[in-house]
Amino acid sequence: MMLRRAATRMMLRRAAALMMLRRAAALMMLRRAAALMMLRRAAALMALSLLSAWPVLAPAAGSEEIKPPDMSPPDTWLPRQSGSVRVMNKIDSTVQTVTLKVGETATYQSLSLSLSGCFVRPDDLPADAAAHLKIVDSRPDAPGFDGWMLKREPSLNMLQHPVYDVQLAGCG
């Protein structure tokens, strides 16, 4: 019975709104300002009729409520056992991907790359990877690096070297 009343009320409001729209169209020729005001009222009445339909569309009492999915806290990082680093030689434009296990050291030309930790974000957060790297060049007076690199923000912490560019490719 209550649903029927709500549906009838909604139909009456829609009919009134349509009548106002017809009047507004007729008045549009005569008085533009009054017609615009009438159009605004008709739009408000139409919106009210749609909002009044909400209880009709709402779930019945006693029905099971759907809960939002569980999400990880925004500062969650998951450890991984290995990481990949992309090294580019700026002189001859060669790019090599070096894969390291945590605690392992690898050599690429004159660089020595050590990975002490690699972490990724959970699946329910934006994808990213972070690795703690120590990079040492065997040439004298060459700059080194000891710190964190992020996959999505390579320019945040980077090796500033005249010959090599090093970026984190990911953790696995």
C-alpha positions as CSV (number, residue, x, y, z in Angstrom):
1,M,0.0,0.0,0.0
2,M,2.8,2.4,0.9
3,L,4.6,1.6,-2.4
4,R,1.5,2.4,-4.3
5,R,1.1,5.8,-2.6
6,A,4.7,6.6,-3.2
7,A,4.4,5.6,-6.9
8,T,1.1,7.7,-7.3
9,R,2.8,10.7,-5.6
10,M,5.7,10.4,-7.9
11,M,3.4,10.2,-11.0
12,L,1.5,13.3,-9.9
13,R,4.6,15.3,-9.4
14,R,5.9,14.3,-12.8
15,A,2.6,15.2,-14.4
16,A,2.7,18.6,-12.7
17,A,6.3,19.1,-13.9
18,L,5.3,18.3,-17.5
19,M,2.4,20.7,-17.3
20,M,4.8,23.4,-16.1
21,L,7.1,22.6,-19.0
22,R,4.3,23.0,-21.5
23,R,3.2,26.3,-19.9
24,A,6.8,27.5,-20.0
25,A,7.1,26.7,-23.7
26,A,4.0,28.8,-24.4
27,L,5.2,31.6,-22.2
28,M,8.6,31.5,-23.8
29,M,7.3,33.5,-26.7
30,L,5.8,36.2,-24.5
31,R,8.0,36.6,-21.5
32,R,11.4,35.1,-21.5
33,A,12.3,35.8,-17.8
34,A,9.0,34.3,-16.5
35,A,9.5,31.3,-18.6
36,L,13.0,30.7,-17.3
37,M,11.8,30.9,-13.8
38,M,9.0,28.4,-14.6
39,L,11.6,26.1,-16.2
40,R,13.7,26.2,-13.0
41,R,10.6,25.4,-10.9
42,A,9.7,22.5,-13.2
43,A,13.3,21.2,-13.0
44,A,13.2,21.4,-9.2
45,L,9.9,19.6,-9.1
46,M,11.2,16.9,-11.4
47,A,14.3,16.4,-9.2
48,L,12.0,16.2,-6.1
49,S,9.9,13.5,-7.8
50,L,13.0,11.5,-8.5
51,L,14.2,11.9,-4.9
52,S,10.9,10.9,-3.5
53,A,11.2,7.6,-5.4
54,W,14.2,6.6,-3.3
55,P,12.3,4.8,-0.5
56,V,10.6,2.7,-3.2
57,L,14.0,1.7,-4.5
58,A,15.6,1.2,-1.1
59,P,16.1,-2.4,0.1
60,A,13.4,-4.0,2.3
61,A,13.9,-4.0,6.0
62,G,15.8,-7.1,7.3
63,S,17.7,-7.6,4.0
64,E,21.4,-8.2,4.3
65,E,23.6,-5.1,4.0
66,I,26.6,-5.1,1.6
67,K,29.8,-4.1,3.4
68,P,32.6,-2.2,1.6
69,P,35.7,-4.3,0.8
70,D,38.6,-4.4,3.3
71,M,41.5,-2.2,2.3
72,S,45.1,-2.1,3.3
73,P,46.3,1.0,5.2
74,P,48.0,3.5,2.8
75,D,51.5,3.0,4.3
76,T,51.5,-0.8,3.7
77,W,54.5,-2.3,1.9
78,L,55.1,-6.1,1.3
79,P,58.6,-7.5,1.2
80,R,59.9,-9.3,-1.9
81,Q,62.9,-11.6,-2.3
82,S,64.4,-10.0,-5.5
83,G,64.5,-6.8,-7.5
84,S,65.2,-5.7,-11.0
85,V,67.3,-2.6,-11.8
86,R,67.6,-1.0,-15.2
87,V,71.0,0.4,-16.0
88,M,71.7,2.7,-19.0
89,N,75.1,3.6,-20.3
90,K,74.6,7.1,-21.6
91,I,77.8,7.0,-23.8
92,D,76.9,4.0,-25.9
93,S,73.1,4.0,-25.2
94,T,73.0,0.4,-24.0
95,V,70.3,-0.6,-21.5
96,Q,70.7,-3.7,-19.3
97,T,68.3,-5.1,-16.7
98,V,70.0,-6.6,-13.7
99,T,68.1,-8.9,-11.4
100,L,69.3,-9.2,-7.8
101,K,68.2,-11.2,-4.8
102,V,68.0,-9.3,-1.5
103,G,71.5,-9.2,0.1
104,E,73.2,-10.0,-3.3
105,T,75.7,-7.8,-5.2
106,A,76.1,-7.7,-8.9
107,T,78.4,-6.0,-11.3
108,Y,77.6,-4.1,-14.5
109,Q,80.6,-2.6,-16.3
110,S,82.3,-0.4,-13.6
111,L,79.2,-0.4,-11.3
112,S,78.7,-2.6,-8.2
113,L,75.0,-2.9,-7.4
114,S,73.9,-4.2,-3.9
115,L,70.2,-4.7,-3.0
116,S,69.4,-4.7,0.7
117,G,65.6,-4.7,0.5
118,C,62.8,-4.7,-2.0
119,F,59.1,-3.9,-1.3
120,V,55.8,-3.6,-3.3
121,R,52.4,-2.2,-2.5
122,P,49.4,-4.6,-1.9
123,D,47.1,-5.3,-4.8
124,D,44.3,-3.0,-3.4
125,L,46.6,0.1,-3.3
126,P,48.2,1.9,-6.3
127,A,51.1,-0.2,-7.7
128,D,54.6,0.8,-6.8
129,A,57.9,-0.7,-5.7
130,A,60.7,0.5,-3.5
131,A,64.2,-0.8,-3.1
132,H,67.2,0.1,-1.0
133,L,70.3,0.1,-3.2
134,K,73.9,0.8,-2.7
135,I,75.7,1.6,-6.0
136,V,79.5,2.0,-6.1
137,D,81.6,2.9,-9.2
138,S,85.1,1.3,-9.3
139,R,86.5,4.4,-11.0
140,P,88.2,7.0,-8.8
141,D,86.2,10.2,-8.1
142,A,83.0,8.6,-9.5
143,P,79.8,9.4,-7.5
144,G,77.9,6.6,-5.7
145,F,74.5,6.1,-4.3
146,D,73.2,4.6,-1.0
147,G,69.4,5.0,-0.5
148,W,65.9,4.2,-1.5
149,M,64.6,4.2,-5.1
150,L,61.0,4.2,-6.1
151,K,59.7,2.7,-9.3
152,R,57.0,5.3,-9.9
153,E,59.2,8.3,-8.9
154,P,62.6,7.6,-10.4
155,S,63.7,11.2,-10.2
156,L,63.1,11.5,-6.5
157,N,66.2,9.5,-5.5
158,M,68.6,8.8,-8.3
159,L,72.2,8.1,-9.0
160,Q,73.7,11.3,-10.4
161,H,76.4,9.9,-12.6
162,P,77.9,11.3,-15.8
163,V,77.9,7.8,-17.5
164,Y,75.1,5.8,-16.0
165,D,71.4,6.1,-15.3
166,V,70.0,3.6,-12.8
167,Q,66.2,3.0,-12.3
168,L,64.2,0.5,-10.3
169,A,62.4,-1.8,-12.7
170,G,60.4,-3.7,-10.0
171,C,60.4,-6.2,-7.2
172,G,59.6,-9.9,-7.6
